[in-house]
């Protein structure tokens, strides 16, 4: 009953915020109706539902399982270099965790609102080096940090529905959103921005900052029935490779080489 009474108040507060304009747009003038706290609350619920779904299938590699300790040490080593690049807007606001879904047949990764990242074992095994892994993870981190995921969900489901989920309403809708997050299609502008920020993040690391381009090049060359699922929601690899490489050339951070021993170990043990 208390949750029901809070929702109209939240919507009235939102309407008042919209009247102020400055609080609900980003630096490009795009609307952001969710607060950071809303992003975190929605992300926690979506992540919990996602965990539950893949746990029921026996596909979630649990961090609490000692058998997975080494895999997460290796993966966290890559993720933390990206997160600690000094370029994230919400580095200290979002929880920023990453989990592995054990599915070697699926080459995909996705982010919830609020910084929960999921990567399939099939994608990790598809990649050729650690810079490519860092580049793809940087792309997904950018989707969360630039708040693309919550903005895309807002466009798809409406602000009232999402606020209802934050308040714990409509669990069936939450299941639907969590199940479809891996297939969420972003706008061309969001994809371009995530690509650009992947380069910016990696520029402050030891990785080749055009790592994501290597993934797209391999994916495009493979083609056919074996095309990674990642490309179904991240299309146009040709032009994106050019844009990524151009940004890397601008920052003069392409062509770096790092040891792949940890990356090869990660591929072997997952």
N, C-alpha and C positions, 0 to 999 in steps of 0.2 A: 504493500500500500504506500509505503514511504517512497519507493522508487517511482511509482506512478505519479505521485505528486511532484516529484523533482523535475520530471521531464519538461512540463510546460514552462517551469521557471528557467531551465537551461535554454530552451528555445527562445524565450523572451530576452534572456541575456544575450544570446547570439544575435537576435535582431537589433538590439541596442549596439552591439559591437559593429555590425554591418553599417550602422549609421555613421560610425566614426571613420570608416574606410582604412585608415592607416594601419590598424591592428590586424586587418584581415587580408593583406596582400603581401606578396614577396617583393624582392627588389626589382622584379620585372613587371610588377603590376598584376600578377596572377593571384586569384583568390585563394586564401588559406583560411578555412572556416574553423578548423580544429585548433585547439590550443596544444601546446607541447604535452601537457598532462593528459589530454584526450588521446593524443597519439600513443603515449605510453600505456594508458589503460586499455585502449583497443588492441594494441599490439600484444599485451599480456594475455588477453582473452583469446585472440586468434592463435597465438603461439601455443597456448595450453591445449586448444582444440586440435591444432596441427600435430602436436606431440601425441595426443590421445589417439588420433587417427592412425598414425604410422606405428605407434606402439602396439595397437591392436593387430596390425598386419605383421608384426615382428620385424619391422624395417627400421625402426629408430635406434641408432647406436647411442645407448644411454651413457651420458658422462659419468654417472654413478657406478657403472660397471667397470671394475678394475681391468677387465680384458680390453677396454677401449681407451685406457689411460694414455698409452703411447700415441695412438692415432690423434687424440685431441691435443697432446703436447705439440706434435708436429704441425697440425692445422692451426692451432692458436699462435704458433710462432710466425706464420704468414699473416694471419689476420691482424695481430697486434702491431706489426710493422706498418700496415695500412692505417689502422686506427690512430696510431701515434705519429702520423705524418705532420700533425699540426695544422691540417687543412680542413678538418671536420667542424661543422658548425655546432653540432650537438654531441660532441665527443663525451662530455661530462653529464649530459642530460639523459641519454638513452642507455639501457643496460648492455647492449652490444654483446650478444652471444651468438655462437654459430653451432649448428648441429648437422650431423651427417645422416642422410637417409640411405640405407643400404638397398640399392637398386642399381645393379650394374647395367641394366638395359636402358636406363633413362639418363640422358645427359642434360641436366637442368640445374638451376639454382634460383632461389627467390628470396625476397625480403618481406617481412611484415612491417606495418607501421611500428615505430618505436625501436627499431634496431635489432630484430631477431632474424638471423640469416640461416637459411637451409641450403645445403648443397648435397646433391646426389653423388653416390660413389661412382656411378657411371660417368659423370662429368669429370671428376678428378682423374679417373683412369683414361679418359679420352685426351686429356691435356698432355703436352709434351715436355713442359718444364715449369719450374716454380714461378717464373715471371708471368706465365699465362694464367696460372692459378691466382696469383695476386691481382692480375688485371681483371679477371672475371669477378672475383670477390670484391674488388674495388668498385666495379660497376654496380653490384647489388648493394653495397654499403652506401653508395651515392644515392640510389633510389630511396633508401630510408632516410639518410641525412638531409637530402634535398626535399624530403617529404612527398615524393612522387606517389608512393603507394597509397597513403591516406587521401591524397588529392584525386587519384584515379578512382579509388573506391567511392569517394564522395560523389564524383560524376556519375558513377554506375548505379549506386544504390540510394543516393540522396542523404543529406545531412541528418534528417530526422531518424532515418533507419540506423545510421551509424551511432548517433547519440543514444538511441535505444539500446544498442549493443553494449556501449560503455556502461550503461546503467543495469546491465544484466538481463535485458528483455530479449525475447525472441531467440531462444537457443538454436532453433532450426535454421534461422538465417545465418547465425554464426557458423554452423556446420557447413552451410553452402559456401560462404565466403572463404573459409579456411580451405575447403576442398578445391576451390577454383583459383587460389592465389598463385599457384605455379603456372597457370595459364593466363594470368592477368596481362592484357595487352596495354602497353603504355603508348602515349602519343609520341609522334616523331620528335617533338621538342624535348620530351622527358628522356627519351633514349639518347638523343644527341648530348644532352647535358650530363647524363650518367657516364657516357663514354668520355667526355671531356674531363670530368672530375676523377675518373679512374686514372687518367694520365697525370692529373695534378697531384693526386694522392701518392702515386708511385714515384713521382719526381723526387719526393723527399725520402725515398727509401734507396736500398741498393739494387732494386729490381730494374730491369728494362721497362721504362714507363709505358711502352706501347704493347705490353703483354697481352692485353685484350685483343689486339689486332691479330696476334698469332693464332688465337682460338678461332676467330672469324675466318682467317685464311684457310685453316685446315678444314673447317666446317663447310665452307663454300666449295673447296676442292673435292670433298667427299660426296656431297650432294645425294640425290636419289632417295631411296627408302631409308638410308642410314643417316639422313640429316638429323642433327641433334634437336631435341624438343625445344631447347633454348631458343633456336632460331624461329620457332613458330610464334613466339611473343617478342622476339628481338630481330626483326627482319632487316632486309637491305644491307647484307654484310659488305658488299663491294664499296659503296660510298662511305660506309662507316669505317672501314679499314683506312681509306684515304684520309678521312677526318682525324682519326686517332693518330695516324702517322704524322700528319701535318702538325698536330698539337705537340707531339713528342719532339719533332724537329724544332719547333718554336722554343721549347723548353730545353733543348739539347740534352735529352736524357734517354735517348734510344740507344740500342746496341750494347747495353751493359750485360755482363754475364755473371751469374752466381752459381754456386755449387748446387747441384740437383740431388745430392745424396739423401737429404731428408725427404725431398719430394718423392723420390723413387721408393724409399722405405714406406712412406705413407700409402702409396699405391699398392704396395705388396701386402700390407697388413689389414686393409679395409675390405 
